[in-house]
Amino acid sequence: MAPIRWIKPEVYPLVAAMTFVTGMCVFQLTRNLLMNPDVRINKAHRSTAVLDNEEEGEKYAQHSLRKFLRQRPPEVMPAINEFFSNNK
């Protein structure tokens, strides 16, 4: 008797994409919860109505990935863009 498949192979790409997107959401939520200067979890920080933490906010906003991407050209596929933009 052949084993019963509970998931079809055609569904694997969808499962992979949904797993990736769910992982991105969990990463962003965790990052905001733990590192965002505007999120206050403990009571000592919640009692402060306005936080004076410009340096911490700047550090959060200008993270290392953003600094790296700032130095890169704003093209997704530079070779394809160059191929189609040269009309020779």
All heavy atoms as an XYZ file, in Angstrom:
718
protein
N       0.840     -1.170      0.000
C       0.000      0.000      0.000
C       0.898      1.251      0.000
O       1.865      1.334      0.745
C      -0.887      0.000      1.248
C      -1.846      1.156      1.229
S      -2.855      1.388      2.703
C      -3.576     -0.152      3.032
N       0.569      2.203     -0.840
C       1.355      3.443     -0.952
C       1.042      4.364      0.221
O      -0.085      4.377      0.736
C       1.006      4.137     -2.260
N       2.037      5.105      0.677
C       1.782      6.036      1.782
C       0.835      7.151      1.337
O       0.866      7.603      0.198
C       3.159      6.592      2.124
C       3.984      6.363      0.910
C       3.416      5.153      0.235
N       0.027      7.592      2.243
C      -0.938      8.657      1.960
C      -0.252     10.001      2.175
O       0.296     10.252      3.239
C      -2.177      8.532      2.868
C      -2.860      7.191      2.610
C      -3.125      9.686      2.622
C      -3.998      6.910      3.555
N      -0.292     10.818      1.151
C       0.289     12.147      1.266
C      -0.782     13.108      1.753
O      -1.847     13.215      1.171
C       0.821     12.644     -0.067
C       2.042     11.915     -0.510
C       2.644     12.628     -1.662
N       3.919     11.983     -1.949
C       4.854     12.528     -2.669
N       4.654     13.697     -3.193
N       5.975     11.900     -2.882
N      -0.466     13.827      2.814
C      -1.431     14.794      3.328
C      -1.205     16.177      2.741
O      -2.027     17.069      2.900
C      -1.391     14.845      4.849
C      -0.071     15.288      5.403
C       1.024     14.521      5.617
C       0.272     16.606      5.783
N       2.041     15.272      6.098
C       1.608     16.577      6.226
C      -0.397     17.817      5.800
C       2.270     17.698      6.668
C       0.266     18.936      6.250
C       1.580     18.861      6.685
N      -0.076     16.348      2.021
C       0.185     17.610      1.343
C       0.721     17.303     -0.050
O       1.579     16.441     -0.229
C       1.167     18.478      2.157
C       1.323     19.851      1.549
C       2.500     17.817      2.295
C       2.041     20.838      2.456
N       0.209     17.993     -1.023
C       0.624     17.763     -2.406
C       1.920     18.515     -2.698
O       2.160     19.590     -2.152
C      -0.469     18.256     -3.351
C      -1.750     17.471     -3.230
C      -2.783     17.989     -4.208
C      -4.055     17.182     -4.065
N      -5.078     17.611     -5.013
N       2.762     17.970     -3.565
C       4.026     18.642     -3.900
C       3.833     20.023     -4.532
O       4.703     20.876     -4.438
C       4.702     17.697     -4.883
C       4.085     16.368     -4.625
C       2.687     16.632     -4.154
N       2.691     20.248     -5.157
C       2.438     21.550     -5.785
C       2.302     22.663     -4.746
O       2.406     23.842     -5.066
C       1.149     21.513     -6.621
C       1.185     20.547     -7.782
C       0.753     19.131     -7.385
O       0.074     18.991     -6.360
O       1.133     18.194     -8.098
N       2.076     22.287     -3.506
C       1.845     23.266     -2.450
C       3.159     23.704     -1.801
O       3.207     24.718     -1.118
C       0.864     22.678     -1.404
C       0.571     23.664     -0.296
C      -0.420     22.249     -2.076
N       4.248     22.994     -2.032
C       5.531     23.306     -1.388
C       5.995     24.747     -1.624
O       6.425     25.402     -0.677
C       6.607     22.323     -1.822
C       6.420     20.908     -1.310
C       7.009     19.839     -1.955
C       5.661     20.643     -0.177
C       6.844     18.540     -1.496
C       5.500     19.353      0.291
C       6.088     18.313     -0.368
O       5.928     17.038      0.094
N       5.936     25.289     -2.842
C       6.362     26.689     -3.020
C       5.516     27.669     -2.204
O       6.034     28.632     -1.644
C       6.196     26.942     -4.517
C       6.248     25.603     -5.132
C       5.644     24.655     -4.139
N       4.224     27.413     -2.119
C       3.355     28.274     -1.331
C       3.706     28.182      0.151
O       3.775     29.200      0.852
C       1.888     27.899     -1.555
C       0.863     28.725     -0.783
C       0.951     30.181     -1.175
C      -0.523     28.178     -1.008
N       3.966     26.984      0.630
C       4.353     26.801      2.028
C       5.679     27.501      2.294
O       5.850     28.169      3.327
C       4.425     25.303      2.384
C       5.043     25.094      3.745
C       3.040     24.677      2.333
N       6.614     27.395      1.375
C       7.910     28.058      1.542
C       7.748     29.574      1.580
O       8.333     30.250      2.446
C       8.859     27.652      0.422
N       6.945     30.119      0.674
C       6.732     31.566      0.648
C       6.038     32.041      1.923
O       6.424     33.062      2.508
C       5.906     31.946     -0.582
N       5.031     31.318      2.372
C       4.311     31.719      3.578
C       5.196     31.598      4.813
O       5.119     32.422      5.726
C       3.036     30.881      3.742
C       2.006     31.160      2.681
S       1.519     32.883      2.596
C       0.775     33.117      4.178
N       6.062     30.587      4.848
C       6.997     30.444      5.964
C       7.975     31.605      5.992
O       8.267     32.169      7.050
C       7.751     29.109      5.853
O       6.794     28.039      5.825
C       8.700     28.913      7.012
N       8.482     31.991      4.826
C       9.402     33.121      4.747
C       8.736     34.415      5.200
O       9.301     35.172      5.996
C       9.919     33.257      3.312
C      10.821     34.432      3.109
C      12.103     34.429      3.626
C      10.384     35.539      2.399
C      12.943     35.515      3.444
C      11.212     36.627      2.218
C      12.496     36.618      2.733
N       7.530     34.677      4.718
C       6.817     35.905      5.077
C       6.468     35.913      6.562
O       6.605     36.937      7.236
C       5.557     36.065      4.204
C       4.665     37.178      4.713
C       5.957     36.332      2.767
N       6.054     34.792      7.085
C       5.756     34.707      8.516
C       7.016     34.949      9.345
O       6.979     35.657     10.351
C       5.147     33.335      8.855
O       3.983     33.133      8.050
C       4.777     33.244     10.319
N       8.134     34.410      8.904
C       9.400     34.660      9.589
C       9.781     36.128      9.574
O      10.269     36.669     10.576
N       9.556     36.802      8.432
C       9.834     38.240      8.358
C       8.951     39.020      9.325
O       9.422     39.955      9.985
C       9.621     38.752      6.933
C      10.713     38.366      5.990
S      10.508     38.910      4.277
C       9.631     40.420      4.365
N       7.676     38.658      9.408
C       6.757     39.341     10.335
C       7.181     39.130     11.784
O       7.181     40.077     12.580
C       5.331     38.850     10.124
S       4.607     39.385      8.574
N       7.540     37.905     12.124
C       7.981     37.622     13.496
C       9.259     38.389     13.809
O       9.403     38.961     14.897
C       8.164     36.101     13.698
C       8.895     35.795     14.988
C       6.817     35.408     13.658
N      10.187     38.443     12.852
C      11.427     39.194     13.058
C      11.133     40.666     13.314
O      11.667     41.273     14.244
C      12.338     39.042     11.840
C      13.498     39.987     11.845
C      14.578     39.773     12.681
C      13.501     41.101     11.026
C      15.647     40.657     12.703
C      14.556     41.988     11.045
C      15.640     41.764     11.881
N      10.270     41.270     12.490
C       9.984     42.694     12.634
C       9.245     42.984     13.941
O       9.543     43.969     14.622
C       9.167     43.194     11.439
C       8.941     44.683     11.441
C      10.223     45.479     11.343
O      11.209     45.041     10.783
N      10.231     46.660     11.906
N       8.304     42.147     14.297
C       7.587     42.345     15.561
C       8.524     42.209     16.754
O       8.460     43.004     17.699
C       6.428     41.351     15.675
C       5.244     41.625     14.762
C       4.265     40.457     14.816
C       4.552     42.911     15.145
N       9.418     41.227     16.704
C      10.378     41.047     17.791
C      11.342     42.223     17.854
O      11.639     42.738     18.941
C      11.159     39.738     17.593
O      10.224     38.661     17.483
C      12.098     39.473     18.747
N      11.795     42.675     16.701
C      12.708     43.819     16.667
C      12.039     45.056     17.254
O      12.634     45.784     18.050
C      13.146     44.087     15.231
C      14.081     45.261     15.090
C      14.561     45.404     13.643
N      15.441     46.534     13.524
C      15.055     47.745     13.110
N      13.791     47.947     12.773
N      15.903     48.730     13.030
N      10.790     45.306     16.867
C      10.079     46.466     17.404
C       9.829     46.329     18.898
O       9.956     47.304     19.641
C       8.754     46.681     16.680
C       8.962     47.352     15.350
O       9.872     48.145     15.169
N       8.107     47.028     14.406
N       9.493     45.157     19.333
C       9.202     44.948     20.748
C      10.437     45.136     21.614
O      10.376     45.743     22.678
C       8.631     43.543     20.964
C       8.204     43.191     22.377
C       7.027     44.052     22.798
C       7.830     41.732     22.454
N      11.576     44.641     21.147
C      12.780     44.676     21.968
C      13.647     45.912     21.765
O      14.344     46.326     22.698
C      13.616     43.419     21.704
C      12.947     42.092     22.043
C      13.838     40.942     21.657
C      12.570     42.033     23.503
N      13.641     46.507     20.573
C      14.604     47.560     20.287
C      14.007     48.926     20.007
O      14.719     49.923     20.052
C      15.470     47.143     19.092
C      16.279     45.898     19.346
S      17.193     45.341     17.911
C      18.286     46.698     17.639
N      12.733     49.025     19.691
C      12.129     50.305     19.346
C      12.082     51.212     20.566
O      11.542     50.841     21.600
C      10.719     50.083     18.801
C      10.158     51.319     18.140
O      10.533     52.436     18.453
N       9.258     51.093     17.216
N      12.625     52.425     20.463
C      12.623     53.313     21.622
C      11.233     53.824     21.989
O      11.025     54.306     23.107
C      13.537     54.464     21.194
C      13.619     54.392     19.724
C      13.350     52.975     19.338
N      10.261     53.732     21.100
C       8.912     54.197     21.407
C       8.072     53.145     22.119
O       7.001     53.460     22.631
C       8.194     54.620     20.134
C       8.809     55.851     19.518
O       9.389     56.653     20.284
O       8.719     56.016     18.295
N       8.516     51.910     22.131
C       7.773     50.845     22.806
C       8.283     50.751     24.238
O       9.461     50.570     24.481
C       7.959     49.498     22.073
C       7.281     48.373     22.832
C       7.410     49.588     20.672
N       7.370     50.887     25.173
C       7.746     50.863     26.593
C       7.009     49.718     27.273
O       5.783     49.751     27.382
C       7.385     52.186     27.251
C       8.232     53.312     26.705
C       7.735     54.628     27.153
N       7.062     55.216     25.987
C       6.335     56.293     26.031
N       6.127     56.910     27.144
N       5.798     56.759     24.943
N       7.751     48.737     27.729
C       7.143     47.563     28.341
C       7.141     47.658     29.856
O       6.126     47.408     30.498
C       7.861     46.284     27.873
C       7.682     46.129     26.372
C       7.314     45.066     28.581
C       8.439     44.991     25.764
N       8.278     48.049     30.456
C       8.298     48.064     31.916
C       7.656     49.343     32.467
O       7.564     50.370     31.794
C       9.722     47.866     32.464
C      10.646     48.999     32.143
O      10.222     50.070     31.750
N      11.937     48.759     32.298
N       7.209     49.296     33.695
C       6.436     50.394     34.273
C       7.242     51.677     34.432
O       6.699     52.767     34.343
C       5.876     49.978     35.632
C       4.685     49.070     35.522
C       4.071     48.867     36.885
C       2.809     48.053     36.755
N       2.135     47.906     38.040
N       8.522     51.560     34.685
C       9.343     52.759     34.888
C       9.360     53.626     33.629
O       9.282     54.848     33.714
C      10.758     52.353     35.267
N       9.445     53.007     32.469
C       9.467     53.779     31.226
C       8.079     54.228     30.804
O       7.945     55.241     30.126
C      10.111     52.961     30.104
C      11.569     52.744     30.291
N      12.150     51.523     30.090
C      12.555     53.573     30.678
C      13.439     51.615     30.341
N      13.715     52.848     30.709
N       7.037     53.497     31.191
C       5.683     53.880     30.806
C       5.223     55.139     31.514
O       4.366     55.853     31.019
C       4.692     52.751     31.106
C       4.634     51.747     29.981
C       3.529     50.776     30.207
N       4.066     49.677     31.000
C       3.348     48.891     31.757
N       2.060     49.053     31.861
N       3.919     47.923     32.429
N       5.777     55.423     32.678
C       5.342     56.600     33.417
C       5.815     57.891     32.758
O       5.242     58.948     32.978
C       5.848     56.534     34.860
O       7.268     56.550     34.865
N       6.825     57.832     31.929
C       7.328     59.006     31.229
C       6.474     59.253     29.994
O       6.368     58.413     29.113
C       8.788     58.785     30.796
O       9.532     58.345     31.917
C       9.391     60.048     30.249
N       5.849     60.441     29.931
C       4.958     60.736     28.806
C       5.753     61.008     27.531
O       5.433     60.504     26.466
C       4.075     61.931     29.138
N       6.791     61.824     27.633
C       7.608     62.158     26.474
C       9.036     61.720     26.759
O       9.621     62.113     27.761
C       7.570     63.679     26.180
C       8.486     64.014     25.018
C       6.158     64.128     25.899
N       9.570     60.921     25.875
C      10.938     60.442     26.054
C      11.903     61.336     25.281
O      11.650     61.688     24.134
C      11.067     59.001     25.553
C      10.260     57.949     26.296
C      10.413     56.600     25.606
C      10.696     57.857     27.739
N      12.994     61.714     25.914
C      14.048     62.473     25.253
C      15.182     61.522     24.905
O      16.178     61.422     25.609
C      14.563     63.590     26.170
C      13.510     64.645     26.418
O      12.714     64.890     25.495
O      13.500     65.217     27.519
N      14.990     60.801     23.830
C      15.989     59.809     23.433
C      16.245     59.880     21.935
O      16.091     58.906     21.215
C      15.553     58.408     23.848
C      14.203     58.034     23.276
O      13.523     58.850     22.664
N      13.810     56.790     23.472
N      16.648     61.044     21.483
C      16.886     61.227     20.051
C      18.005     60.324     19.539
O      17.918     59.799     18.441
C      17.220     62.683     19.762
C      16.054     63.613     19.981
C      16.419     65.049     19.701
O      17.291     65.278     18.832
O      15.846     65.922     20.337
N      19.062     60.147     20.349
C      20.181     59.311     19.905
C      19.736     57.862     19.728
O      20.100     57.201     18.763
C      21.333     59.362     20.917
C      21.940     60.728     21.109
C      21.188     61.568     22.135
O      20.465     60.988     22.966
O      21.318     62.789     22.090
N      18.934     57.372     20.656
C      18.453     55.998     20.558
C      17.528     55.821     19.363
O      17.587     54.818     18.647
C      17.732     55.614     21.851
C      17.392     54.156     21.951
C      16.704     53.817     23.256
O      16.513     54.701     24.098
O      16.346     52.635     23.410
N      16.684     56.809     19.106
C      15.795     56.754     17.950
C      16.556     56.787     16.644
O      16.222     56.074     15.693
N      17.587     57.612     16.574
C      18.419     57.677     15.366
C      19.151     56.351     15.148
O      19.256     55.868     14.024
C      19.431     58.820     15.490
C      20.208     59.081     14.243
C      19.381     59.642     13.106
O      18.323     60.241     13.362
O      19.797     59.456     11.953
N      19.646     55.762     16.225
C      20.332     54.474     16.126
C      19.367     53.388     15.635
O      19.730     52.537     14.827
C      20.892     54.087     17.493
C      21.617     52.783     17.524
C      22.094     52.471     18.929
C      22.499     51.032     19.066
N      22.728     50.634     20.436
N      18.125     53.423     16.100
C      17.127     52.445     15.679
C      16.768     52.642     14.205
O      16.659     51.681     13.445
C      15.872     52.567     16.549
C      14.759     51.652     16.137
C      14.771     50.311     16.484
C      13.685     52.119     15.385
C      13.759     49.461     16.102
C      12.669     51.280     15.003
C      12.710     49.948     15.363
O      11.697     49.122     14.968
N      16.594     53.882     13.789
C      16.166     54.162     12.420
C      17.285     53.908     11.408
O      17.026     53.444     10.299
C      15.675     55.599     12.310
N      18.515     54.218     11.753
C      19.641     54.061     10.828
C      20.434     52.811     11.177
O      21.585     52.868     11.567
C      20.532     55.310     10.884
C      19.826     56.584     10.540
C      19.172     56.557      9.168
O      19.668     55.928      8.242
N      18.043     57.228      9.064
N      19.810     51.662     11.017
C      20.459     50.400     11.355
C      21.466     49.999     10.282
O      21.598     50.649      9.245
C      19.416     49.298     11.574
C      18.415     49.213     10.456
N      18.670     48.554      9.297
C      17.173     49.731     10.351
C      17.623     48.651      8.500
N      16.694     49.372      9.109
N      22.211     48.942     10.541
C      23.329     48.567      9.674
C      22.895     48.164      8.267
O      23.600     48.442      7.296
C      24.142     47.449     10.318
O      23.316     46.330     10.548
N      21.737     47.523      8.118
C      21.275     47.156      6.771
C      20.974     48.407      5.952
O      21.333     48.492      4.774
C      20.035     46.262      6.850
C      19.431     45.862      5.515
C      20.431     45.038      4.705
C      18.138     45.105      5.708
N      20.349     49.396      6.559
C      20.050     50.636      5.847
C      21.336     51.357      5.460
O      21.453     51.906      4.371
C      19.178     51.540      6.714
C      18.756     52.793      5.992
C      17.737     53.551      6.767
N      16.469     52.833      6.655
C      15.351     53.208      7.242
N      15.338     54.258      8.003
N      14.243     52.518      7.093
N      22.341     51.357      6.344
C      23.625     51.983      6.030
C      24.302     51.261      4.860
O      24.897     51.898      3.991
C      24.534     51.970      7.249
C      24.100     52.932      8.324
C      25.005     52.840      9.531
C      24.500     53.711     10.655
N      25.315     53.567     11.867
N      24.204     49.929      4.838
C      24.790     49.160      3.739
C      24.076     49.460      2.424
O      24.710     49.681      1.392
C      24.721     47.663      4.043
C      25.103     46.789      2.892
C      26.431     46.660      2.508
C      24.133     46.103      2.174
C      26.789     45.862      1.439
C      24.473     45.302      1.104
C      25.807     45.182      0.736
N      22.749     49.487      2.438
C      21.990     49.711      1.213
C      22.126     51.136      0.693
O      21.932     51.375     -0.491
C      20.519     49.366      1.436
C      20.226     47.890      1.656
C      18.758     47.688      1.963
C      20.647     47.059      0.472
N      22.444     52.069      1.558
C      22.631     53.458      1.143
C      23.822     53.585      0.195
O      23.851     54.462     -0.657
C      22.837     54.330      2.373
C      22.795     55.811      2.077
C      22.961     56.647      3.322
N      21.859     56.425      4.230
C      22.007     56.201      5.546
N      23.192     56.178      6.092
N      20.950     56.004      6.306
N      24.806     52.711      0.320
C      26.002     52.756     -0.514
C      25.818     52.024     -1.845
O      26.654     52.123     -2.726
C      27.182     52.142      0.236
C      27.508     52.870      1.505
C      28.514     52.101      2.342
O      28.893     50.989      2.018
N      28.941     52.700      3.435
N      24.755     51.259     -1.993
C      24.512     50.481     -3.197
C      23.698     51.296     -4.202
O      22.932     52.167     -3.818
C      23.736     49.202     -2.856
C      24.324     48.381     -1.724
C      25.546     47.616     -2.105
N      25.223     46.739     -3.222
C      26.117     46.285     -4.067
N      27.371     46.588     -3.937
N      25.766     45.506     -5.050
N      23.838     51.006     -5.495
C      22.993     51.692     -6.481
C      21.537     51.248     -6.320
O      21.267     50.103     -5.955
C      23.568     51.238     -7.831
C      24.339     50.007     -7.535
C      24.797     50.104     -6.109
N      20.588     52.128     -6.595
C      19.177     51.798     -6.373
C      18.561     50.956     -7.490
O      17.494     51.271     -8.009
C      18.515     53.172     -6.289
C      19.357     54.031     -7.161
C      20.761     53.506     -6.996
N      19.235     49.909     -7.888
C      18.737     49.031     -8.935
C      18.591     47.622     -8.389
O      19.431     47.162     -7.616
C      19.724     48.995    -10.112
C      19.912     50.341    -10.782
C      20.992     50.262    -11.847
O      22.000     49.581    -11.625
O      20.807     50.891    -12.892
N      17.542     46.961     -8.798
C      17.329     45.589     -8.369
C      18.157     44.635     -9.210
O      18.823     43.748     -8.692
C      15.823     45.226     -8.433
C      15.614     43.791     -8.039
C      15.020     46.148     -7.546
N      18.135     44.820    -10.512
C      18.894     43.969    -11.423
C      19.710     44.854    -12.361
O      19.276     45.154    -13.473
C      17.955     43.068    -12.213
C      17.179     42.113    -11.368
S      16.135     41.093    -12.378
C      15.369     40.106    -11.122
N      20.899     45.286    -11.938
C      21.678     46.234    -12.743
C      22.047     45.716    -14.129
O      22.051     46.480    -15.089
C      22.934     46.478    -11.916
C      22.694     45.894    -10.591
C      21.552     44.956    -10.692
N      22.348     44.434    -14.259
C      22.737     43.900    -15.577
C      21.584     43.991    -16.569
O      21.778     44.372    -17.739
C      23.201     42.461    -15.428
N      20.393     43.675    -16.143
C      19.228     43.735    -17.030
C      18.912     45.195    -17.354
O      18.593     45.534    -18.503
C      18.019     43.021    -16.399
C      18.326     41.531    -16.295
C      16.762     43.273    -17.194
C      17.261     40.735    -15.593
N      19.002     46.078    -16.362
C      18.760     47.499    -16.615
C      19.754     48.055    -17.618
O      19.391     48.816    -18.517
C      18.847     48.295    -15.314
C      17.699     48.013    -14.392
O      16.670     47.518    -14.802
N      17.881     48.339    -13.123
N      21.021     47.673    -17.490
C      22.049     48.144    -18.416
C      21.802     47.590    -19.810
O      21.952     48.304    -20.800
C      23.422     47.712    -17.921
C      24.545     48.256    -18.759
C      25.911     47.856    -18.189
O      26.001     47.607    -16.977
O      26.852     47.781    -18.993
N      21.396     46.332    -19.901
C      21.142     45.709    -21.208
C      20.020     46.434    -21.953
O      20.129     46.738    -23.125
C      20.777     44.236    -21.020
C      20.387     43.544    -22.293
C      21.340     43.161    -23.218
C      19.053     43.296    -22.577
C      20.986     42.530    -24.401
C      18.677     42.660    -23.741
C      19.639     42.267    -24.653
N      18.932     46.735    -21.256
C      17.786     47.347    -21.922
C      17.933     48.867    -22.079
O      17.242     49.458    -22.906
C      16.494     47.036    -21.169
C      16.019     45.641    -21.405
C      16.044     44.705    -20.395
C      15.550     45.237    -22.638
C      15.619     43.400    -20.589
C      15.116     43.941    -22.859
C      15.155     43.022    -21.838
N      18.811     49.494    -21.327
C      18.951     50.940    -21.463
C      19.942     51.324    -22.553
O      19.910     52.444    -23.043
C      19.396     51.569    -20.132
O      20.676     51.107    -19.781
N      20.831     50.433    -22.939
C      21.776     50.715    -24.028
C      21.100     50.430    -25.351
O      20.856     49.293    -25.712
C      23.048     49.863    -23.899
C      23.870     50.269    -22.705
O      23.756     51.407    -22.242
N      24.687     49.379    -22.211
N      20.824     51.501    -26.095
C      20.155     51.345    -27.392
C      21.182     51.422    -28.516
O      21.160     52.299    -29.355
C      19.099     52.444    -27.570
C      18.010     52.311    -26.535
O      17.686     51.211    -26.129
N      17.432     53.431    -26.148
N      22.102     50.491    -28.555
C      23.144     50.479    -29.595
C      22.921     49.362    -30.546
O      22.394     48.359    -30.317
C      24.515     50.361    -28.942
C      24.858     51.576    -28.137
C      26.219     51.442    -27.517
C      26.541     52.644    -26.671
N      27.825     52.559    -26.048
